């Protein structure tokens, strides 16, 4: 089985992680911090920034989910179309009630092939919307796993805060690879 990774920032990582973890073809979804100043090293569970540091918006990190997936089941273009269903791609540094650069949207890729796919999906959806997207599309510079209490947060705290509507989780749970995304 082939495995690939893409890093997706879509606001608070609790809901983004939960959404992707429900999708067929997604092998894992892991919250963390991406594309910031790696000199921050306050995470007590290993190297990298702490949530407290990232929360200040001084680190440059975005709350990001590392999505590991099987491209034979869930191709990258489908995965990205699903990503665009759960974000407001026109909102700068804000998703739902969450504001700050740590909540910016971004697609952080690891290969030129993934860049080409992401760019094509991005441009197609932006053109269809008729609005300018502010989603970052850039290479992954760094990624640090978030503290353990953030991992599977909504599984551990089913009544926890989430900016995503509950119907998106039902959609993800019932979505079968190859179904129309809409």
CORNORGI-V923104 format. One record per residue. N is the residue number from 0. RES is the residue in one small letter. OMEGA is omega in degrees with one decimal (* if undefined). D_CENTER is the distance of its C-alpha to the mean C-alpha in whole Angstrom. Layout:
n: [N | N]
res: [RES | RES]
omega: [OMEGA | OMEGA]
d_center: [D_CENTER | D_CENTER]
This chain:
n: [0 | 1 | 2 | 3 | 4 | 5 | 6 | 7 | 8 | 9 | 10 | 11 | 12 | 13 | 14 | 15 | 16 | 17 | 18 | 19 | 20 | 21 | 22 | 23 | 24 | 25 | 26 | 27 | 28 | 29 | 30 | 31 | 32 | 33 | 34 | 35 | 36 | 37 | 38 | 39 | 40 | 41 | 42 | 43 | 44 | 45 | 46 | 47 | 48 | 49 | 50 | 51 | 52 | 53 | 54 | 55 | 56 | 57 | 58 | 59 | 60 | 61 | 62 | 63 | 64 | 65 | 66 | 67 | 68 | 69 | 70 | 71 | 72 | 73 | 74 | 75 | 76 | 77 | 78 | 79 | 80 | 81 | 82 | 83 | 84 | 85 | 86 | 87 | 88 | 89 | 90 | 91 | 92 | 93 | 94 | 95 | 96 | 97 | 98 | 99 | 100 | 101 | 102 | 103 | 104 | 105 | 106 | 107 | 108 | 109 | 110 | 111 | 112 | 113 | 114 | 115 | 116 | 117 | 118 | 119 | 120 | 121 | 122 | 123 | 124 | 125 | 126 | 127 | 128 | 129 | 130 | 131 | 132 | 133 | 134 | 135 | 136 | 137 | 138 | 139 | 140 | 141 | 142 | 143 | 144 | 145 | 146 | 147 | 148 | 149 | 150 | 151 | 152 | 153 | 154 | 155 | 156 | 157 | 158 | 159 | 160 | 161 | 162 | 163 | 164 | 165 | 166 | 167 | 168 | 169 | 170 | 171 | 172 | 173 | 174 | 175 | 176 | 177 | 178 | 179 | 180 | 181]
res: [x | x | x | x | x | x | x | x | x | x | x | x | x | x | x | x | x | x | x | x | x | x | x | x | x | x | x | x | x | x | x | x | x | x | x | x | x | x | x | x | x | x | x | x | x | x | x | x | x | x | x | x | x | x | x | x | x | x | x | x | x | x | x | x | x | x | x | x | x | x | x | x | x | x | x | x | x | x | x | x | x | x | x | x | x | x | x | x | x | x | x | x | x | x | x | x | x | x | x | x | x | x | x | x | x | x | x | x | x | x | x | x | x | x | x | x | x | x | x | x | x | x | x | x | x | x | x | x | x | x | x | x | x | x | x | x | x | x | x | x | x | x | x | x | x | x | x | x | x | x | x | x | x | x | x | x | x | x | x | x | x | x | x | x | x | x | x | x | x | x | x | x | x | x | x | x | x | x | x | x | x | x]
omega: [177.3 | 176.1 | 175.3 | 179.7 | 170.1 | -176.6 | -172.1 | 175.6 | -176.6 | -175.3 | 179.9 | -173.4 | -179.7 | -178.7 | 179.6 | 176.8 | -176.2 | 179.4 | -176.4 | 179.9 | -179.5 | -172.9 | 173.4 | 179.9 | 175.2 | -176.4 | 176.0 | 175.5 | -171.9 | 178.9 | 177.6 | -175.9 | -175.9 | 169.1 | 176.4 | -178.8 | -174.7 | 178.3 | 174.9 | -172.5 | -177.0 | -178.3 | -177.8 | -177.7 | -179.2 | -179.3 | -179.8 | -177.0 | 173.0 | 175.4 | -179.7 | 178.2 | -178.6 | -177.4 | -179.3 | -174.6 | 178.1 | -174.7 | -175.9 | -178.7 | 172.3 | 171.5 | -169.9 | 176.4 | 173.8 | -178.5 | 175.1 | -172.3 | 175.8 | -176.0 | 176.4 | 178.8 | -177.1 | 178.9 | -176.7 | -178.5 | 177.2 | 179.3 | -179.4 | 175.8 | 176.5 | 176.2 | -178.6 | 175.8 | -173.9 | 179.5 | 167.0 | -173.8 | 179.9 | -176.3 | -178.1 | 175.9 | 179.4 | 169.7 | -175.8 | 179.8 | -175.6 | -178.7 | 176.3 | -177.9 | 178.2 | -179.7 | 179.2 | 178.1 | 179.8 | 171.2 | -177.9 | -171.5 | -176.9 | -178.7 | 177.5 | 176.5 | 178.8 | 176.6 | -179.1 | 179.0 | -178.5 | -179.4 | 179.9 | 179.2 | 179.9 | -176.8 | 178.4 | -177.7 | 177.0 | 179.7 | 178.7 | -176.3 | -176.3 | -179.7 | 178.2 | 176.6 | 177.6 | 178.1 | 176.1 | 174.5 | -174.2 | 179.9 | 173.7 | 177.1 | 179.5 | 177.4 | 176.9 | 179.6 | 177.1 | 179.1 | -174.1 | -177.3 | 175.8 | -177.3 | 179.9 | -174.0 | -177.0 | 171.9 | 179.8 | -176.3 | -173.5 | 177.6 | -178.7 | -179.1 | 172.2 | 179.0 | 179.8 | 176.2 | -178.6 | -179.1 | 177.4 | 177.1 | 176.2 | 177.6 | -177.9 | -178.0 | -177.7 | -177.8 | 175.2 | -179.6 | -179.0 | 176.1 | 174.1 | -177.8 | 176.2 | *]
d_center: [23 | 21 | 17 | 15 | 11 | 8 | 6 | 3 | 4 | 5 | 8 | 9 | 7 | 10 | 9 | 6 | 7 | 10 | 10 | 8 | 11 | 14 | 13 | 16 | 16 | 13 | 14 | 12 | 9 | 9 | 8 | 9 | 10 | 10 | 13 | 15 | 19 | 19 | 23 | 21 | 22 | 22 | 20 | 23 | 22 | 21 | 21 | 18 | 18 | 18 | 16 | 20 | 19 | 16 | 17 | 20 | 18 | 20 | 18 | 16 | 13 | 9 | 8 | 5 | 4 | 7 | 8 | 11 | 13 | 17 | 17 | 20 | 19 | 16 | 16 | 13 | 14 | 14 | 11 | 10 | 12 | 11 | 7 | 10 | 12 | 10 | 9 | 13 | 12 | 16 | 15 | 15 | 14 | 14 | 12 | 14 | 17 | 15 | 16 | 16 | 14 | 12 | 10 | 10 | 8 | 7 | 7 | 9 | 11 | 14 | 17 | 19 | 19 | 15 | 15 | 18 | 16 | 13 | 16 | 18 | 16 | 15 | 18 | 19 | 17 | 18 | 22 | 22 | 21 | 23 | 21 | 20 | 16 | 15 | 11 | 12 | 12 | 13 | 14 | 12 | 15 | 14 | 12 | 14 | 13 | 13 | 16 | 17 | 18 | 14 | 14 | 14 | 15 | 15 | 17 | 19 | 19 | 20 | 21 | 18 | 17 | 14 | 13 | 12 | 16 | 17 | 18 | 14 | 15 | 18 | 17 | 14 | 17 | 20 | 18 | 20 | 19 | 21 | 21 | 21 | 18 | 19]
